[in-house]
Amino acid sequence: EVQLQASGGGLVQAGGSLRLSCTASGFTFDDYAIGWFRQAPGKEREGVSLISSSATSTYYTDSVKGRLTVTRDGAGNTVYLQMNSLKPEDTAVYYCAATMESYSNDYYWQQEDEYDYWGQGTQVTVSS
């Protein structure tokens, strides 16, 4: 059974940090790029970051560049999203997703239909 388990969300003050984890099982983790998406109340889900299957490429949406860092641990089948200098506008449910595609630009990785598997979300709330 394919599973993506996102965890690590919580309540934090503005300027604080959180580390989200996405643990995969049921498929060959090393063959898949992992993306992070988020959905704020009343807004559409948006792509936040992606790390390629080999971890040699990473992408970030403009609003998080310089504050969020995505890494992966192949041995543990886990991808991490380190979130620093958090802002109230980062408040959202964060999802991880897996895709076998590779990307060379900033557009396609942010499209939800590129992804084969999705995890449940983890809530991140940043208070002002």
C-alpha positions as protocol buffer text, in pm:
chain_id: "A"
residue {
  index: 1
  type: GLU
  ca { x: 0 y: 0 z: 0 }
}
residue {
  index: 2
  type: VAL
  ca { x: 137 y: 339 z: -102 }
}
residue {
  index: 3
  type: GLN
  ca { x: 158 y: 586 z: 182 }
}
residue {
  index: 4
  type: LEU
  ca { x: 293 y: 936 z: 227 }
}
residue {
  index: 5
  type: GLN
  ca { x: 280 y: 1053 z: 584 }
}
residue {
  index: 6
  type: ALA
  ca { x: 330 y: 1424 z: 648 }
}
residue {
  index: 7
  type: SER
  ca { x: 399 y: 1535 z: 1003 }
}
residue {
  index: 8
  type: GLY
  ca { x: 563 y: 1809 z: 1206 }
}
residue {
  index: 9
  type: GLY
  ca { x: 306 y: 2083 z: 1180 }
}
residue {
  index: 10
  type: GLY
  ca { x: 199 y: 2294 z: 1473 }
}
residue {
  index: 11
  type: LEU
  ca { x: 149 y: 2640 z: 1614 }
}
residue {
  index: 12
  type: VAL
  ca { x: 445 y: 2877 z: 1609 }
}
residue {
  index: 13
  type: GLN
  ca { x: 497 y: 3249 z: 1649 }
}
residue {
  index: 14
  type: ALA
  ca { x: 604 y: 3465 z: 1359 }
}
residue {
  index: 15
  type: GLY
  ca { x: 978 y: 3439 z: 1311 }
}
residue {
  index: 16
  type: GLY
  ca { x: 985 y: 3088 z: 1446 }
}
residue {
  index: 17
  type: SER
  ca { x: 1076 y: 2758 z: 1283 }
}
residue {
  index: 18
  type: LEU
  ca { x: 923 y: 2420 z: 1212 }
}
residue {
  index: 19
  type: ARG
  ca { x: 1048 y: 2110 z: 1036 }
}
residue {
  index: 20
  type: LEU
  ca { x: 798 y: 1908 z: 840 }
}
residue {
  index: 21
  type: SER
  ca { x: 860 y: 1546 z: 751 }
}
residue {
  index: 22
  type: CYS
  ca { x: 716 y: 1334 z: 472 }
}
residue {
  index: 23
  type: THR
  ca { x: 775 y: 962 z: 512 }
}
residue {
  index: 24
  type: ALA
  ca { x: 704 y: 731 z: 220 }
}
residue {
  index: 25
  type: SER
  ca { x: 627 y: 362 z: 193 }
}
residue {
  index: 26
  type: GLY
  ca { x: 486 y: 121 z: -61 }
}
residue {
  index: 27
  type: PHE
  ca { x: 682 y: 249 z: -362 }
}
residue {
  index: 28
  type: THR
  ca { x: 1044 y: 294 z: -468 }
}
residue {
  index: 29
  type: PHE
  ca { x: 1125 y: 619 z: -293 }
}
residue {
  index: 30
  type: ASP
  ca { x: 1448 y: 684 z: -484 }
}
residue {
  index: 31
  type: ASP
  ca { x: 1258 y: 691 z: -816 }
}
residue {
  index: 32
  type: TYR
  ca { x: 1033 y: 977 z: -714 }
}
residue {
  index: 33
  type: ALA
  ca { x: 1067 y: 1350 z: -675 }
}
residue {
  index: 34
  type: ILE
  ca { x: 878 y: 1483 z: -374 }
}
residue {
  index: 35
  type: GLY
  ca { x: 684 y: 1805 z: -376 }
}
residue {
  index: 36
  type: TRP
  ca { x: 537 y: 2010 z: -95 }
}
residue {
  index: 37
  type: PHE
  ca { x: 211 y: 2196 z: -142 }
}
residue {
  index: 38
  type: ARG
  ca { x: 2 y: 2407 z: 89 }
}
residue {
  index: 39
  type: GLN
  ca { x: -354 y: 2525 z: 107 }
}
residue {
  index: 40
  type: ALA
  ca { x: -458 y: 2823 z: 312 }
}
residue {
  index: 41
  type: PRO
  ca { x: -821 y: 2879 z: 411 }
}
residue {
  index: 42
  type: GLY
  ca { x: -1022 y: 3008 z: 116 }
}
residue {
  index: 43
  type: LYS
  ca { x: -731 y: 2972 z: -125 }
}
residue {
  index: 44
  type: GLU
  ca { x: -625 y: 2724 z: -388 }
}
residue {
  index: 45
  type: ARG
  ca { x: -353 y: 2472 z: -313 }
}
residue {
  index: 46
  type: GLU
  ca { x: -13 y: 2595 z: -428 }
}
residue {
  index: 47
  type: GLY
  ca { x: 325 y: 2436 z: -484 }
}
residue {
  index: 48
  type: VAL
  ca { x: 582 y: 2530 z: -221 }
}
residue {
  index: 49
  type: SER
  ca { x: 890 y: 2323 z: -299 }
}
residue {
  index: 50
  type: LEU
  ca { x: 1019 y: 2018 z: -481 }
}
residue {
  index: 51
  type: ILE
  ca { x: 1326 y: 1801 z: -446 }
}
residue {
  index: 52
  type: SER
  ca { x: 1428 y: 1575 z: -730 }
}
residue {
  index: 53
  type: SER
  ca { x: 1464 y: 1200 z: -691 }
}
residue {
  index: 54
  type: SER
  ca { x: 1843 y: 1233 z: -679 }
}
residue {
  index: 55
  type: ALA
  ca { x: 1831 y: 1541 z: -454 }
}
residue {
  index: 56
  type: THR
  ca { x: 2042 y: 1728 z: -707 }
}
residue {
  index: 57
  type: SER
  ca { x: 1767 y: 1978 z: -791 }
}
residue {
  index: 58
  type: THR
  ca { x: 1537 y: 2178 z: -569 }
}
residue {
  index: 59
  type: TYR
  ca { x: 1267 y: 2432 z: -648 }
}
residue {
  index: 60
  type: TYR
  ca { x: 1086 y: 2686 z: -433 }
}
residue {
  index: 61
  type: THR
  ca { x: 799 y: 2919 z: -490 }
}
residue {
  index: 62
  type: ASP
  ca { x: 912 y: 3281 z: -473 }
}
residue {
  index: 63
  type: SER
  ca { x: 739 y: 3361 z: -145 }
}
residue {
  index: 64
  type: VAL
  ca { x: 943 y: 3105 z: 50 }
}
residue {
  index: 65
  type: LYS
  ca { x: 1285 y: 3136 z: -112 }
}
residue {
  index: 66
  type: GLY
  ca { x: 1555 y: 3192 z: 146 }
}
residue {
  index: 67
  type: ARG
  ca { x: 1333 y: 3075 z: 432 }
}
residue {
  index: 68
  type: LEU
  ca { x: 1246 y: 2715 z: 348 }
}
residue {
  index: 69
  type: THR
  ca { x: 1488 y: 2433 z: 269 }
}
residue {
  index: 70
  type: VAL
  ca { x: 1393 y: 2092 z: 135 }
}
residue {
  index: 71
  type: THR
  ca { x: 1616 y: 1785 z: 185 }
}
residue {
  index: 72
  type: ARG
  ca { x: 1574 y: 1412 z: 158 }
}
residue {
  index: 73
  type: ASP
  ca { x: 1705 y: 1108 z: 340 }
}
residue {
  index: 74
  type: GLY
  ca { x: 1701 y: 808 z: 114 }
}
residue {
  index: 75
  type: ALA
  ca { x: 1784 y: 564 z: 388 }
}
residue {
  index: 76
  type: GLY
  ca { x: 1481 y: 676 z: 585 }
}
residue {
  index: 77
  type: ASN
  ca { x: 1249 y: 729 z: 288 }
}
residue {
  index: 78
  type: THR
  ca { x: 1185 y: 1075 z: 425 }
}
residue {
  index: 79
  type: VAL
  ca { x: 1181 y: 1427 z: 287 }
}
residue {
  index: 80
  type: TYR
  ca { x: 1215 y: 1724 z: 519 }
}
residue {
  index: 81
  type: LEU
  ca { x: 1097 y: 2081 z: 481 }
}
residue {
  index: 82
  type: GLN
  ca { x: 1284 y: 2311 z: 719 }
}
residue {
  index: 83
  type: MET
  ca { x: 1079 y: 2625 z: 764 }
}
residue {
  index: 84
  type: ASN
  ca { x: 1252 y: 2928 z: 917 }
}
residue {
  index: 85
  type: SER
  ca { x: 1147 y: 3290 z: 965 }
}
residue {
  index: 86
  type: LEU
  ca { x: 786 y: 3185 z: 944 }
}
residue {
  index: 87
  type: LYS
  ca { x: 521 y: 3444 z: 864 }
}
residue {
  index: 88
  type: PRO
  ca { x: 147 y: 3448 z: 932 }
}
residue {
  index: 89
  type: GLU
  ca { x: 91 y: 3409 z: 558 }
}
residue {
  index: 90
  type: ASP
  ca { x: 261 y: 3069 z: 577 }
}
residue {
  index: 91
  type: THR
  ca { x: -39 y: 2942 z: 771 }
}
residue {
  index: 92
  type: ALA
  ca { x: -187 y: 2653 z: 575 }
}
residue {
  index: 93
  type: VAL
  ca { x: -231 y: 2280 z: 556 }
}
residue {
  index: 94
  type: TYR
  ca { x: 88 y: 2138 z: 407 }
}
residue {
  index: 95
  type: TYR
  ca { x: 84 y: 1829 z: 185 }
}
residue {
  index: 96
  type: CYS
  ca { x: 358 y: 1618 z: 34 }
}
residue {
  index: 97
  type: ALA
  ca { x: 324 y: 1440 z: -299 }
}
residue {
  index: 98
  type: ALA
  ca { x: 534 y: 1210 z: -517 }
}
residue {
  index: 99
  type: THR
  ca { x: 603 y: 1222 z: -889 }
}
residue {
  index: 100
  type: MET
  ca { x: 826 y: 1021 z: -1123 }
}
residue {
  index: 101
  type: GLU
  ca { x: 871 y: 1323 z: -1347 }
}
residue {
  index: 102
  type: SER
  ca { x: 1181 y: 1538 z: -1359 }
}
residue {
  index: 103
  type: TYR
  ca { x: 1175 y: 1912 z: -1410 }
}
residue {
  index: 104
  type: SER
  ca { x: 1397 y: 2180 z: -1552 }
}
residue {
  index: 105
  type: ASN
  ca { x: 1178 y: 2484 z: -1501 }
}
residue {
  index: 106
  type: ASP
  ca { x: 965 y: 2648 z: -1240 }
}
residue {
  index: 107
  type: TYR
  ca { x: 624 y: 2577 z: -1390 }
}
residue {
  index: 108
  type: TYR
  ca { x: 538 y: 2209 z: -1421 }
}
residue {
  index: 109
  type: TRP
  ca { x: 645 y: 2095 z: -1074 }
}
residue {
  index: 110
  type: GLN
  ca { x: 379 y: 2322 z: -929 }
}
residue {
  index: 111
  type: GLN
  ca { x: 97 y: 2152 z: -1122 }
}
residue {
  index: 112
  type: GLU
  ca { x: -99 y: 1910 z: -904 }
}
residue {
  index: 113
  type: ASP
  ca { x: -179 y: 1668 z: -1186 }
}
residue {
  index: 114
  type: GLU
  ca { x: 192 y: 1593 z: -1225 }
}
residue {
  index: 115
  type: TYR
  ca { x: 184 y: 1393 z: -900 }
}
residue {
  index: 116
  type: ASP
  ca { x: 99 y: 1027 z: -857 }
}
residue {
  index: 117
  type: TYR
  ca { x: 65 y: 999 z: -481 }
}
residue {
  index: 118
  type: TRP
  ca { x: -47 y: 1240 z: -212 }
}
residue {
  index: 119
  type: GLY
  ca { x: -22 y: 1233 z: 163 }
}
residue {
  index: 120
  type: GLN
  ca { x: -265 y: 1372 z: 415 }
}
residue {
  index: 121
  type: GLY
  ca { x: -194 y: 1724 z: 527 }
}
residue {
  index: 122
  type: THR
  ca { x: -33 y: 1865 z: 838 }
}
residue {
  index: 123
  type: GLN
  ca { x: -151 y: 2197 z: 976 }
}
residue {
  index: 124
  type: VAL
  ca { x: 94 y: 2485 z: 1017 }
}
residue {
  index: 125
  type: THR
  ca { x: -31 y: 2790 z: 1202 }
}
residue {
  index: 126
  type: VAL
  ca { x: 185 y: 3099 z: 1243 }
}
residue {
  index: 127
  type: SER
  ca { x: 62 y: 3357 z: 1489 }
}
residue {
  index: 128
  type: SER
  ca { x: 150 y: 3725 z: 1461 }
}
